[in-house]
Amino acid sequence: MSIRYGALLSACAAMAIGSAATANTTITIATVNNGDMIRMQGYTDDFTAKTGNTVEWVTLEENVLRQRVTQDIATRGGQFDIMTIGMYEAPIWGKRKWLEPLKFDASYDVEDILPAMRDGLSYDGTLYAAPFYGESSMVMYRKDLLDKAGMTMPEGRPT
């Protein structure tokens, strides 16, 4: 798991800094105050040692975070370089051109993102946010019991 956190921090920072940036850049990240995001902050020193760039974390409760980042992005305040947003904001803000499209090198396989998440974080086929975590629904069943009952699982989306 540590490689994923460190890689995500590096990928996000690279996008925020841009290709023309040099070391000694400070990246401000606004994120939600939960265990996963707090854990990711533990990789800050390693990131700084490898890149020469520092990270300033703004860690807020979810409702406060949503209000602050929405206000900042809508007014083009530029207070945050990277922010935690959700599937609600990503396509709307992408459409309004408030976000930069995500571009990854070959080491990040965008096809590994569940299609529903990838689509939910995109606008018009362009990905504007990468999931840090997510969930999906599925139906699990015992085929032997279904067969014994003389039933079959419907194709597509069973109810």
C-alpha atoms as one frame of an Amber mdcrd trajectory, in Angstrom:
protein
   0.000   0.000   0.000   2.863   2.421   0.708   3.975   2.400  -2.913   0.487
   3.452  -3.985   0.335   6.369  -1.544   3.798   7.591  -2.484   3.152   7.142
  -6.195  -0.147   8.982  -5.957   1.435  11.866  -4.078   4.216  12.040  -6.665
   1.795  11.846  -9.597  -0.476  14.522  -8.170   2.424  16.773  -7.358   3.907
  16.362 -10.815   0.606  17.456 -12.323   0.368  20.431  -9.993   3.905  21.622
 -10.549   3.945  21.111 -14.296   6.873  20.159 -16.440   8.568  23.565 -16.288
   8.772  23.722 -12.495  11.972  23.198 -10.591  12.758  22.062  -7.068  11.801
  24.205  -4.105   8.185  24.545  -5.175   5.545  24.396  -2.453   2.451  22.403
  -3.363  -0.710  23.083  -1.352  -3.069  20.124  -1.037  -6.585  20.466   0.395
  -7.876  17.133   1.593 -10.472  15.515   3.780  -9.629  14.593   7.353  -9.822
  10.800   7.211  -7.434   7.964   7.978  -6.322   7.366   4.394  -5.473  11.005
   3.747  -3.732  11.368   7.098  -1.692   8.222   6.279  -0.726   9.678   2.889
   0.709  12.733   4.626   3.295  10.404   6.165   4.976  10.223   2.739   5.598
  13.954   2.556   9.187  13.846   3.848  10.124  11.122   1.359   8.561  13.108
  -1.480  10.405  16.274  -0.426  13.706  14.385  -0.161  13.294  12.931  -3.672
  12.050  16.082  -5.421  13.181  19.089  -3.400   9.557  20.243  -3.345   7.558
  20.735  -0.184   3.914  19.984   0.495   1.593  22.094   2.603  -1.448  20.121
   3.746  -4.803  21.753   4.467  -6.780  19.006   6.186 -10.464  19.707   6.849
 -13.695  17.937   7.726 -15.580  16.877   4.581 -18.300  19.569   4.569 -15.820
  22.348   5.333 -13.450  21.054   2.645 -16.217  20.946   0.021 -17.249  24.524
   0.828 -13.688  25.899   0.795 -12.529  24.200  -2.409 -15.775  25.039  -4.224
 -15.432  28.697  -3.290 -11.744  28.744  -4.212 -12.161  27.103  -7.602 -15.304
  29.062  -8.541 -13.563  32.362  -7.839 -10.283  31.125  -9.331  -8.600  31.945
  -6.051  -5.749  29.511  -6.617  -5.359  28.741  -2.932  -4.922  24.987  -3.600
  -2.807  23.160  -6.187  -4.369  19.758  -5.530  -7.675  19.029  -3.826  -9.803
  16.095  -2.819 -13.052  16.237  -4.780 -15.686  13.695  -5.676 -17.672  12.360
  -8.572 -20.189  15.146  -8.193 -17.689  17.971  -8.694 -15.254  16.431 -11.214
 -17.457  16.407 -14.341 -19.100  19.757 -13.555 -15.809  21.493 -12.869 -14.195
  19.765 -15.865 -16.967  21.059 -18.143 -16.432  24.579 -16.800 -12.681  24.191
 -17.412 -11.955  24.761 -13.733  -9.769  21.630 -13.687  -6.838  20.497 -15.774
  -7.254  17.139 -17.523  -5.162  14.382 -15.979  -2.351  13.049 -18.117  -0.391
  10.012 -17.008   2.706   8.333 -18.349   2.735   4.675 -19.342   3.343   3.517
 -15.751  -0.236   4.422 -14.756  -2.886   2.289 -16.460  -6.093   4.348 -16.553
  -7.935   1.223 -17.733  -7.385  -0.237 -14.242  -9.914   2.249 -12.869 -13.405
   0.740 -12.706 -15.311   2.090 -15.737 -18.079   3.617 -13.583 -15.492   5.527
 -11.532 -13.501   6.581 -14.571 -16.669   7.859 -16.265 -17.846   9.579 -13.081
 -14.571  11.483 -12.769 -14.604  12.529 -16.429 -16.375  14.981 -18.670 -16.799
  14.301 -22.376 -14.344  11.384 -22.183 -11.614  13.407 -20.450 -10.467  12.313
 -16.972 -10.281  15.208 -14.485  -9.738  13.352 -11.206  -8.142  10.087 -10.135
  -9.817   7.957  -7.488  -7.938   7.495  -4.259 -10.447   4.914  -3.134 -13.878
   3.829  -4.245 -16.447   1.136  -4.071 -18.598  -0.931  -6.360 -21.712  -3.057
  -5.972 -21.917  -6.638  -7.130 -24.068  -9.723  -6.756 -22.390 -12.813  -5.354
 -24.137 -16.176  -5.230 -23.525 -19.892  -4.977 -24.027 -21.376  -8.415 -24.562
 -24.873  -6.979 -27.546 -23.685  -4.911 -29.011 -21.769  -7.856 -28.646 -24.887
 -10.054 -30.213 -27.077  -7.344 -33.226 -24.739  -7.225 -33.547 -24.979 -11.029
 -32.803 -21.276 -11.463 -30.323 -19.365 -13.624 -28.697 -16.024 -13.030 -30.008
 -13.461 -15.547 -27.486 -11.862 -17.899 -26.614  -8.156 -17.573 -27.959  -6.512
 -14.451 -29.774  -9.066 -12.318 -32.378  -7.853  -9.857
